Amino acid sequence: MQDKLPIISLKDVRVHYTVEGSGVKKALDGVSLALKAGEWLSIVGANGSGKSTLAGILLGFMPLSSGERNVPENLIIRGVLQQPDAQVLGDTIEEEFHFALSHLHITRLEKENRRREALQIVGLHHPPTAAIAQLSGGQKQLLNIATALAARPDVLIMDEPAAMLDPDARDRLEHIVQTVTSNGTAVIWITHHLEEATLSDRIMAMNKGRCVYDGTPMSFFYPLSERNKKDLLKRNEKHLSEGIGTRLSEETGAGVSEESGTRSDALQQKGGQSPCEQLGLEPPFTVKTCLILKQQGKLQHAAPLRPEQLAREVARW
Ligand SMILES: Nc1ncnc2c1ncn2[C@@H]1O[C@H](COP(=O)(O)OP(=O)(O)OP(=O)(O)O)[C@@H](O)[C@H]1O
């Protein structure tokens, strides 16, 4: 497993469609991205902003109109799609794992062990012979996640993986992602529900096919104070010296694409609004609550992202 250097990168990628009657549709319009081992990247944005297209490009099943996709030949990339049924090939759980692991050069016993382990990790307690048609939408999604995990991927790309999961299963998935990223798997998690992005290392926000923000969750959800900005820029310089990440803008602390030479943070920190607010996206409940408290002059130096962090800040205050 390579460390620190990007394991997968995109350079100025464009995906354009010619739509009869309305000209060219730019699903992706010059997107650059570098992902390193063990990184957890959330991709967020409104409907139609290009998130799924980006996932399709990273997974390698969509053609590029222009730009570069750089992926080492032996990298194992797995995807979990938005609609679980679109991904299922087998009739039974056993068969599904058979298809998912068939190309790996591992013994039958190893495949069985991986199947058992993956089902246990996602909390699916059905026998291998269980018919997939009998599973609920959420269970099918867990099965897709399990088959992806069983391949021990270097990169795991999930498009709205929690859409059909109940809160317990979603928490479990967050915990699974924390574990696999700490073991070196890079995870890309695409979501509309920004609560799900609060644990990630980095958020990339899409708008009309372009990356308009690339930076930390904290600076995505909260307007940056001068002090936060300095800390962010210092950390970013360290990342750049290690060959990872994107150069951050001096003004905003959000990402600037070096490859294309253009600012990828079309968002300026105007009027004390966070990038999330400027994009018109719904911030997590914790962030909304804290912003209201800040308006009332409370919790001025806090920037909680998770409910437990907010509870701690409130208790301290
Ligand atoms: N095959 C296609 N032909 C024409 N336009 C397309 C095609 N596929 C995607 N698009 C357009 O490209 C844009 C980006 O689509 P994409 O599905 O990547 O967005 P998204 O952010 O994933 O949206 P959602 O959150 O609704 O899933 C949209 O405007 C979509 O209509």
The ligand as a MOL file (V3000), in Angstrom:
LIG
                    3D

  0  0  0     0  0            999 V3000
M  V30 BEGIN CTAB
M  V30 COUNTS 31 33 0 0 0
M  V30 BEGIN ATOM
M  V30 1 N -26.3150 10.3830 -19.9350 0
M  V30 2 C -26.5290 11.6870 -19.7250 0
M  V30 3 N -26.9780 12.4830 -20.7090 0
M  V30 4 C -27.1960 13.8010 -20.5160 0
M  V30 5 N -27.0100 14.4190 -19.3370 0
M  V30 6 C -26.5650 13.6740 -18.3170 0
M  V30 7 C -26.3050 12.2710 -18.4430 0
M  V30 8 N -25.8690 11.8050 -17.2450 0
M  V30 9 C -25.8640 12.8580 -16.4070 0
M  V30 10 N -26.2920 13.9650 -17.0470 0
M  V30 11 C -26.4410 15.3010 -16.4670 0
M  V30 12 O -25.2140 15.6580 -15.8550 0
M  V30 13 C -25.4500 16.3810 -14.6460 0
M  V30 14 C -24.7380 15.6970 -13.5060 0
M  V30 15 O -25.4210 14.4780 -13.2070 0
M  V30 16 P -25.0440 13.5790 -11.9520 0
M  V30 17 O -25.9690 12.4070 -11.9430 0
M  V30 18 O -23.5930 13.3120 -11.9570 0
M  V30 19 O -25.3860 14.5680 -10.7390 0
M  V30 20 P -25.5410 14.2200 -9.1900 0
M  V30 21 O -24.8990 15.3540 -8.4510 0
M  V30 22 O -25.0760 12.8570 -8.8860 0
M  V30 23 O -27.1110 14.2950 -9.0260 0
M  V30 24 P -28.0510 13.5080 -7.9320 0
M  V30 25 O -27.6540 14.0570 -6.6060 0
M  V30 26 O -29.4330 13.9320 -8.3300 0
M  V30 27 O -27.8030 12.0430 -8.0690 0
M  V30 28 C -26.9560 16.4410 -14.4720 0
M  V30 29 O -27.4200 17.6840 -14.9360 0
M  V30 30 C -27.4850 15.3200 -15.3420 0
M  V30 31 O -28.7540 15.6200 -15.8400 0
M  V30 END ATOM
M  V30 BEGIN BOND
M  V30 1 1 1 2
M  V30 2 1 2 3
M  V30 3 2 2 7
M  V30 4 2 3 4
M  V30 5 1 4 5
M  V30 6 2 5 6
M  V30 7 1 6 7
M  V30 8 1 6 10
M  V30 9 1 7 8
M  V30 10 2 8 9
M  V30 11 1 9 10
M  V30 12 1 10 11
M  V30 13 1 11 12
M  V30 14 1 11 30
M  V30 15 1 12 13
M  V30 16 1 13 14
M  V30 17 1 13 28
M  V30 18 1 14 15
M  V30 19 1 15 16
M  V30 20 2 16 17
M  V30 21 1 16 18
M  V30 22 1 16 19
M  V30 23 1 19 20
M  V30 24 2 20 21
M  V30 25 1 20 22
M  V30 26 1 20 23
M  V30 27 1 23 24
M  V30 28 2 24 25
M  V30 29 1 24 26
M  V30 30 1 24 27
M  V30 31 1 28 29
M  V30 32 1 28 30
M  V30 33 1 30 31
M  V30 END BOND
M  V30 END CTAB
M  END
